């Protein structure tokens, strides 16, 4: 065998390895990803239906025991959209009667379990739970531990902390209970005008570019829906991927990222 023939396989092997390494080096990184939840569905059929018509895998958080809860959850499910139980938790500013299905500080362990079970049953197809308000209750170790145990015991549910107080311990307790969980990064519509919503949406996208993942929460306001109807179809062209909330929860829980979001009261 000539020296040239003997070296040929080695040369091919070297070039193959080099090509593979180059391929790995030039492979595209995952695009920045965002997920969006529209909260507070359950009262208005028209606004809820319009929200469900938004393009892409937007998720819908339905308030328990509301007049349109079951109908809107069914409608979202039929459209292939994710449904969450939007569970009311007592806020610091609470006054007057409790919201339907609310978890209150004066509840004992059994009352809380019964209230949660009833609320979950009133929102069919719920794959997760996200908090509604909760600036008081999400700071309470006993009540939040009880709640996380209920969420854990009801099957494959995940949890989203709307993060209405920087003192919230909900995310930590959810993860300690073995529940996949994340917290909200940006409220899109604390101010209900298009310029403010656009600014918040830009903040959400920029956060996704920095972190890889970001979660925005909006509401079925006309201003919010009009903006999202225009903004969501062009996300891909901007290099941003819209993903479902369960996928974001899985990705972010795996990485254990803690969101730098500022605490805000849920509008």
Buried (B, 14 or more C-beta within 10 A) or exposed (E): EEEEEEEEEEEEEEEEEEEEEEEEEEEEEEBBBBBBBBBBBBBBBEBBBBBBEBEBBBBBBBBBBBEBBBBBBEBBBEEEBBBBBBBBBBBEEBEEEBBBBBBBEEBEEEEBBEBBEEBBBBBBBBBBBBBBBBBBBBBBEEBBBBBBBBBBEBEEBBBBBBBBBEEBBBBBBBBEBEBBBBBBBBBBBBBEEBEBBBEBBEBBBEBBEEBBBBBBBBBBBEBBBEBBEEBBEEBEEEEBBBBBBBBBBBBBBEEEBEBEBEBBBBB
